Amino acid sequence: MKPYFETDSIQIYNGDVLTVKEFKDESIDLIVTSPPYDVNVKYGNYNDAISYDDYLTFTNEWLARCYNFAKPDGRLCLNIPVDKNKGGQRSVYADITSMAKKIGWQYHTTIIWNEQNISRRTAWGSWLSASAPYVIAPVEAILVMYRERWPKINKGKSDITRDEFIQWTNGVWTFNGESKKKIGHPAPFPIELPKRCIKLFSFVGDTVFDPFLGSGTTLLVCQQTARRGIGVEIDEEYCRLAVKRLRKHANVG
């Protein structure tokens, strides 16, 4: 498969992370991604309303592929929900963390992203009663894992500032989510999320991979921070959107 789009430092592939064959094992320094949440978001070429068992099977498969792609000191920053309420109460974060560890990923830490979405704090279930209340947290998790060792084997150049390091090593990150209408994608994440992950957990010149590229935010940050960025996106419409954003906001030809 030829790249859908390519520059000296950026590659976009229009394909499925489960079947793409263009990447060598142990070639990726950092994976930053936010996969589908299985909450019936209307994507173009992906069914986001499969059974929870099928969702976990899919998650296990792509996490295993990404494990093979990662270098021995490769890292994973995975943005996922803490839990899921549609279709029954599901402990998404706990289930995926346990699954990733069985594959071989080593646990490092969890960052809580407070996206300040007040509307999600609406009370559900039994109003003013202990009968059957539901608790909905207006936060998401960023699960941080690594393949074999946490300290980097080869030291490189960091571009993180003192203030950024102090702020971002606090495990609660507070910033707003991204507008679907503004970006033109049903579930974009804000540029602040991959920016913090990339600057905190990788060196300048490292290779960063996003297996669910979507609107291309991860690659925007790669271009702006002098990392090599690779993205896979199953929907060609979103590939076009990612290229459009790179050309507009990252001075990519």
C-alpha positions in Angstrom: 0.0 0.0 0.0 1.4 3.4 -1.0 0.8 6.2 1.5 -2.3 8.3 0.9 -0.2 11.3 1.7 3.5 11.7 2.3 6.2 14.3 3.1 9.7 13.9 4.4 8.4 13.5 7.9 4.6 12.7 7.6 2.9 9.6 6.3 -0.9 8.9 6.1 -2.2 5.5 5.1 -5.8 5.0 4.1 -6.4 1.5 5.6 -7.1 -0.7 8.6 -4.6 -0.9 11.4 -5.4 -4.6 11.7 -4.3 -5.4 8.1 -1.8 -2.7 7.1 1.6 -4.2 6.4 3.8 -1.2 5.7 5.3 -0.9 9.2 8.3 -2.8 10.6 8.1 -4.4 14.0 9.9 -2.4 16.8 10.0 0.8 14.7 7.7 3.2 16.7 8.8 5.3 19.6 5.4 6.6 20.8 1.8 5.7 20.0 -0.7 8.4 20.7 -4.3 7.7 19.8 -8.0 7.8 20.8 -9.9 4.8 19.3 -13.6 4.5 18.8 -15.5 4.3 22.1 -18.4 2.0 20.9 -21.0 4.6 21.8 -22.7 4.8 18.4 -20.8 7.8 17.0 -21.7 8.2 13.3 -18.4 7.5 11.6 -18.2 7.0 7.9 -16.6 3.5 7.5 -16.7 2.1 11.0 -19.6 0.7 13.0 -19.4 2.3 16.5 -22.3 0.3 17.9 -21.0 -3.3 18.0 -21.5 -5.6 21.0 -19.2 -4.9 24.0 -17.5 -8.4 23.6 -16.8 -7.6 19.9 -15.5 -4.2 20.9 -13.0 -5.8 23.4 -12.0 -8.4 20.7 -11.3 -5.6 18.3 -9.4 -3.6 20.9 -7.3 -6.7 21.8 -6.3 -7.1 18.2 -5.2 -3.6 17.5 -3.3 -3.3 20.8 -1.4 -6.5 20.0 -0.4 -5.1 16.5 0.7 -1.9 18.1 2.7 -3.8 20.7 4.6 -5.4 17.8 5.2 -2.0 16.1 6.6 -0.5 19.3 10.4 -0.4 20.1 11.5 -2.1 23.3 11.3 1.3 25.0 8.3 2.3 22.9 5.4 4.0 24.7 1.6 4.1 24.4 -0.7 7.1 25.3 -4.2 5.8 25.0 -7.2 8.2 25.4 -10.2 6.2 26.5 -13.4 6.6 28.6 -13.4 5.7 32.2 -16.6 3.9 31.8 -19.5 3.6 29.4 -23.3 3.9 30.1 -24.8 3.2 26.7 -25.9 -0.4 26.4 -25.2 -1.1 30.1 -22.6 -0.1 32.6 -19.2 -1.1 31.3 -15.8 -0.6 33.0 -14.0 0.4 29.8 -10.8 1.7 31.3 -10.3 -1.3 33.7 -11.1 -3.8 31.0 -8.7 -2.3 28.4 -5.9 -1.9 31.0 -6.2 -5.5 32.0 -6.3 -6.6 28.4 -3.2 -4.5 27.4 -1.2 -6.0 30.3 -2.0 -9.5 29.2 -0.7 -8.7 25.7 2.6 -7.6 27.2 2.2 -3.8 27.7 3.6 -2.6 31.0 1.6 -0.1 33.1 3.2 3.2 33.9 0.5 5.7 34.9 -2.9 7.1 34.2 -3.6 10.8 33.5 -7.1 12.1 34.1 -8.3 14.5 31.5 -10.8 16.9 32.9 -12.5 18.2 29.8 -14.8 20.4 31.8 -17.9 19.1 30.1 -20.5 20.3 32.6 -23.4 19.0 30.6 -22.3 15.4 31.2 -22.9 15.9 35.0 -26.6 15.6 34.6 -28.0 13.1 37.1 -29.6 9.9 35.7 -31.5 7.1 37.2 -33.5 7.5 40.3 -33.8 11.3 41.0 -33.2 12.2 44.7 -33.4 8.5 45.6 -31.0 5.8 46.6 -33.1 3.4 44.5 -30.9 3.4 41.3 -28.7 6.5 40.9 -26.1 6.7 38.1 -22.8 8.5 38.4 -21.4 10.0 35.2 -17.8 11.4 35.4 -17.1 14.4 33.2 -13.5 13.1 32.7 -11.6 10.7 30.4 -8.4 8.7 31.0 -5.1 8.7 29.2 -3.5 5.3 29.9 0.3 5.5 29.7 2.1 2.2 29.1 5.3 0.9 27.6 6.6 -2.2 25.9 9.6 -3.5 27.8 11.4 -0.7 29.7 10.4 2.8 30.7 13.7 4.6 30.6 14.6 5.5 27.0 17.5 3.5 25.6 19.0 6.4 23.6 18.8 9.9 25.0 17.7 12.6 22.6 16.7 16.2 22.6 13.7 17.3 24.6 11.8 20.4 23.6 9.6 20.7 26.7 9.9 23.8 28.8 10.3 23.9 32.6 6.8 25.2 33.2 5.3 22.6 30.8 7.2 19.8 32.6 6.0 20.8 36.0 2.4 21.3 34.9 2.1 18.2 32.7 3.7 15.8 35.2 0.6 16.5 37.4 -1.7 13.6 36.6 -4.8 15.8 36.2 -5.0 17.7 32.9 -7.6 20.3 32.5 -8.5 21.7 29.1 -11.5 21.8 26.9 -12.5 19.3 24.3 -12.7 20.0 20.6 -15.7 21.2 18.5 -17.0 18.6 16.1 -18.5 21.3 13.9 -15.3 23.3 13.8 -13.1 20.3 12.8 -15.6 18.4 10.6 -15.2 15.1 12.4 -17.6 13.4 14.8 -15.1 12.8 17.6 -12.0 15.0 17.3 -9.6 15.4 20.2 -8.1 18.8 21.0 -4.5 19.5 19.9 -3.5 20.0 23.5 -3.9 16.3 24.2 -1.3 14.9 21.7 0.9 18.0 22.2 1.4 17.2 25.9 1.8 13.4 25.3 4.3 14.0 22.4 6.5 16.6 24.2 6.4 14.8 27.5 7.1 11.3 26.4 9.2 11.5 23.2 12.3 13.2 21.9 12.6 15.5 18.9 13.0 13.3 15.8 11.2 10.3 17.3 8.6 8.4 15.3 5.0 8.9 16.6 2.2 6.6 15.4 -1.6 7.1 15.5 -3.6 4.0 14.4 -6.9 5.9 14.4 -5.8 9.2 12.8 -9.3 10.7 12.3 -8.9 14.4 11.5 -5.1 14.3 11.8 -4.5 16.1 15.1 -1.6 13.9 16.1 0.2 14.5 12.9 -0.3 18.3 13.2 1.6 18.2 16.5 4.3 16.0 15.0 4.9 18.5 12.2 4.9 21.4 14.7 7.3 19.6 17.1 9.8 18.1 14.6 8.7 14.5 15.1 8.2 11.9 12.4 4.5 11.2 12.2 2.6 8.2 10.8 -1.1 7.8 10.8 -3.6 5.1 9.7 -7.2 6.0 9.0 -9.8 3.7 7.5 -12.1 6.4 6.1 -10.8 8.2 3.0 -12.9 11.2 3.8 -11.1 11.7 7.1 -7.8 11.2 5.3 -8.7 14.1 3.1 -9.6 16.2 6.1 -6.3 15.4 7.8 -4.3 16.4 4.7 -6.4 19.6 4.5 -5.6 20.5 8.1 -1.9 19.7 7.7 -1.7 22.0 4.7 -3.6 24.8 6.5 -2.1 24.7 10.0 1.3 23.0 9.7 2.7 24.5 6.5 2.7 21.1 4.8 2.9 21.0 1.0 
